[in-house]
Amino acid sequence: MSSSFSRDAPAERGIQHEASRLNGYTGVTMILGYHVIFGAYGFWLPNDPRGSWSDFVGAWELFRYGPATKTSETRSLAHQPHDIAARLAAKEALKYPAVEFTGIQARAVGRGFATYAKKSGLVIRACTILPEHVHLVIDRFRLKAEQVVIQLKGAATQRLLDEGLHPFGHIRRRNGRPPKCWARGGWIVYLETDEDLWRAIPYVEENPPKEDKPRQEWRFVTSPPI
């Protein structure tokens, strides 16, 4: 079964760069950590009308506006005019409303991350929880990065339920649980060097201002040694 996670090797010229999907990391360099990104339900749609020449758009600022659609074009189409109405209509066709976390819900998500980090020993170097997606920088861990993301989603979901803040808490499926409030999979960037780490941390921390929101501070975040 194919993974729904996209993976990107660290870039020498910056965190993000044009990248192709990897079946797995096969390099010999020691991985220090990961920059992981995952979305709320409805954030990534499988039929976005734009495309790229790779399996996904490498630059996050472009990728976040829609997952890539496979194309044979040899130039970036990320800024190509496209039918915005069609993309929004696809979002409307979701089984449930697309999730946008409120500030209070984001706080509960953070508390879930804190619980998991304390229980498991996971070291989190940076965290930003935005209405539609999450950025984290984490140290290398005993679990694969994909598994850590799953665990973090689970911990955040449980905390949302405990606080009565789950976006779909009023809905129950046959198993008695509400629908998932997270999009499937995520995006993982490998951090091989101290330079990669120190680029990733401010990149994550500076995401809220890009959306006209204040920078976030979380007690469970551990700054790396200087």
C-alpha positions as CSV (number, residue, x, y, z in Angstrom):
1,M,0.0,0.0,0.0
2,S,1.5,3.3,-1.0
3,S,2.2,6.0,1.6
4,S,0.2,9.2,1.7
5,F,3.2,11.0,3.1
6,S,5.4,13.2,0.8
7,R,9.0,13.2,1.6
8,D,11.7,15.8,0.8
9,A,15.4,15.5,1.3
10,P,17.0,18.6,2.9
11,A,18.0,21.3,0.5
12,E,21.5,22.9,0.5
13,R,20.0,26.2,-0.7
14,G,17.1,26.2,1.9
15,I,14.5,24.1,3.5
16,Q,12.3,23.8,0.4
17,H,13.2,23.2,-3.1
18,E,12.0,21.4,-6.2
19,A,11.7,17.8,-5.1
20,S,10.5,14.4,-6.2
21,R,8.6,11.9,-4.2
22,L,10.9,9.3,-2.6
23,N,10.0,5.7,-1.7
24,G,12.3,6.0,1.3
25,Y,15.4,7.7,2.4
26,T,18.5,5.8,1.3
27,G,21.3,8.2,2.0
28,V,24.0,7.5,4.6
29,T,24.0,10.9,6.3
30,M,22.7,10.9,9.8
31,I,19.3,12.5,10.1
32,L,19.1,15.0,13.0
33,G,15.4,15.6,12.7
34,Y,12.4,16.4,10.6
35,H,10.2,19.3,9.6
36,V,6.7,17.8,9.4
37,I,3.6,19.5,8.0
38,F,0.1,18.1,8.1
39,G,-3.3,19.5,7.4
40,A,-6.7,19.7,8.9
41,Y,-9.5,17.8,7.1
42,G,-10.2,19.3,3.7
43,F,-7.0,21.2,3.5
44,W,-5.5,19.0,0.7
45,L,-7.8,18.0,-2.1
46,P,-7.0,15.2,-4.5
47,N,-8.2,17.0,-7.6
48,D,-6.8,20.5,-7.5
49,P,-6.8,21.8,-11.1
50,R,-3.2,23.0,-11.1
51,G,-0.1,20.8,-11.7
52,S,3.6,20.5,-11.4
53,W,6.2,18.5,-13.2
54,S,6.9,16.4,-10.1
55,D,4.5,14.4,-7.9
56,F,4.2,17.3,-5.5
57,V,5.2,20.9,-5.4
58,G,8.5,21.2,-3.5
59,A,8.1,24.8,-2.2
60,W,5.6,24.9,0.7
61,E,4.4,28.4,-0.2
62,L,3.2,26.9,-3.5
63,F,2.2,23.5,-2.3
64,R,-0.1,24.8,0.4
65,Y,-2.4,26.3,-2.2
66,G,-3.2,22.8,-3.5
67,P,-1.5,19.5,-4.1
68,A,0.2,18.9,-7.4
69,T,-1.6,17.2,-10.3
70,K,0.7,15.1,-12.4
71,T,1.6,16.9,-15.7
72,S,4.3,16.6,-18.4
73,E,4.9,20.4,-18.3
74,T,8.6,21.3,-17.7
75,R,7.8,24.6,-16.0
76,S,6.0,25.4,-12.8
77,L,2.3,25.9,-13.1
78,A,1.7,26.9,-9.5
79,H,0.9,30.5,-10.4
80,Q,-0.9,29.6,-13.6
81,P,-4.5,31.1,-13.6
82,H,-7.0,28.3,-12.8
83,D,-10.6,28.0,-12.0
84,I,-10.8,29.1,-8.4
85,A,-14.5,28.5,-8.4
86,A,-14.0,24.8,-9.4
87,R,-11.4,24.4,-6.7
88,L,-13.8,25.9,-4.1
89,A,-16.6,23.7,-5.5
90,A,-14.5,20.6,-4.9
91,K,-14.1,21.7,-1.3
92,E,-17.8,22.1,-1.0
93,A,-18.2,18.5,-2.2
94,L,-16.4,17.2,0.9
95,K,-18.5,14.8,3.0
96,Y,-18.0,17.1,6.0
97,P,-17.1,20.8,6.2
98,A,-13.4,21.6,5.8
99,V,-11.9,22.1,9.2
100,E,-10.5,25.5,10.3
101,F,-9.3,25.4,13.9
102,T,-10.2,28.3,16.2
103,G,-7.7,29.7,18.6
104,I,-9.2,27.6,21.5
105,Q,-9.1,24.5,19.4
106,A,-5.5,25.1,18.4
107,R,-4.7,25.4,22.1
108,A,-6.2,22.0,22.7
109,V,-4.2,20.6,19.8
110,G,-1.1,22.0,21.4
111,R,-2.0,20.4,24.7
112,G,-2.4,17.1,22.9
113,F,1.1,17.5,21.4
114,A,2.5,18.3,24.8
115,T,0.9,15.2,26.4
116,Y,2.4,13.0,23.7
117,A,5.8,14.6,23.9
118,K,6.0,14.2,27.7
119,K,4.8,10.6,27.6
120,S,7.0,9.5,24.7
121,G,10.1,11.6,25.1
122,L,9.7,13.2,21.7
123,V,11.7,16.4,21.5
124,I,9.8,19.2,19.6
125,R,12.0,22.1,18.5
126,A,9.4,24.3,16.9
127,C,5.6,24.3,16.5
128,T,3.0,26.4,14.8
129,I,-0.7,25.4,14.7
130,L,-2.6,27.4,12.1
131,P,-6.3,27.1,11.3
132,E,-5.8,24.7,8.4
133,H,-2.4,23.1,9.0
134,V,0.4,22.4,11.4
135,H,4.2,22.8,11.2
136,L,6.6,21.0,13.6
137,V,10.3,20.6,13.8
138,I,11.1,17.4,15.7
139,D,14.3,15.5,16.6
140,R,15.0,12.1,15.2
141,F,13.0,9.6,17.2
142,R,12.7,5.9,17.8
143,L,9.6,5.9,15.6
144,K,9.5,6.8,11.9
145,A,8.5,10.4,11.2
146,E,5.3,9.1,9.6
147,Q,4.4,7.2,12.7
148,V,5.1,10.2,14.9
149,V,2.7,12.3,12.8
150,I,0.0,9.7,13.3
151,Q,0.6,9.6,17.1
152,L,0.5,13.4,17.3
153,K,-2.7,13.6,15.3
154,G,-4.2,11.0,17.7
155,A,-3.1,12.8,20.8
156,A,-4.5,16.1,19.5
157,T,-7.7,14.5,18.5
158,Q,-8.1,12.9,22.0
159,R,-7.5,16.3,23.6
160,L,-10.1,18.0,21.4
161,L,-12.6,15.3,22.4
162,D,-11.7,15.6,26.1
163,E,-12.2,19.4,26.0
164,G,-15.4,19.1,24.0
165,L,-13.8,21.0,21.1
166,H,-13.6,18.4,18.3
167,P,-14.9,20.0,15.1
168,F,-17.0,16.9,14.4
169,G,-17.8,16.1,18.0
170,H,-21.5,16.3,17.3
171,I,-21.3,13.5,14.6
172,R,-20.8,9.9,15.4
173,R,-19.8,7.2,12.9
174,R,-20.8,3.5,13.3
175,N,-17.7,2.9,15.5
176,G,-18.9,5.6,17.9
177,R,-16.1,7.9,17.0
178,P,-16.5,11.3,15.2
179,P,-15.1,11.7,11.7
180,K,-11.3,12.5,11.5
181,C,-10.5,16.2,11.7
182,W,-7.1,15.7,10.1
183,A,-6.2,15.2,6.4
184,R,-4.5,11.9,5.6
185,G,-0.8,11.8,5.5
186,G,1.5,14.8,5.6
187,W,4.8,16.2,4.3
188,I,8.2,15.4,5.7
189,V,11.4,17.2,5.2
190,Y,14.6,15.5,6.4
191,L,17.0,17.7,8.4
192,E,20.6,16.4,8.1
193,T,22.7,19.2,9.4
194,D,22.7,21.9,12.1
195,E,22.2,24.4,9.3
196,D,19.0,22.6,8.2
197,L,17.7,22.6,11.7
198,W,18.4,26.3,12.2
199,R,16.7,27.1,9.0
200,A,13.7,25.0,9.7
201,I,13.0,26.4,13.2
202,P,12.6,30.1,12.2
203,Y,10.7,29.0,9.1
204,V,8.1,27.3,11.3
205,E,8.1,30.1,13.9
206,E,7.5,32.8,11.2
207,N,4.5,31.1,9.6
208,P,1.8,32.8,11.7
209,P,2.9,36.4,10.8
210,K,2.5,35.3,7.1
211,E,-1.2,34.9,7.9
212,D,-1.4,38.1,9.9
213,K,-1.4,36.1,13.2
214,P,0.9,36.5,16.2
215,R,3.9,34.3,16.7
216,Q,3.2,31.3,18.9
217,E,5.1,30.1,22.0
218,W,4.5,26.6,23.4
219,R,5.9,25.3,26.6
220,F,6.6,21.9,25.2
221,V,9.0,23.3,22.6
222,T,12.7,22.7,23.5
223,S,15.2,25.1,21.9
224,P,18.2,23.3,20.5
225,P,21.6,23.8,22.2
226,I,23.6,26.7,20.7
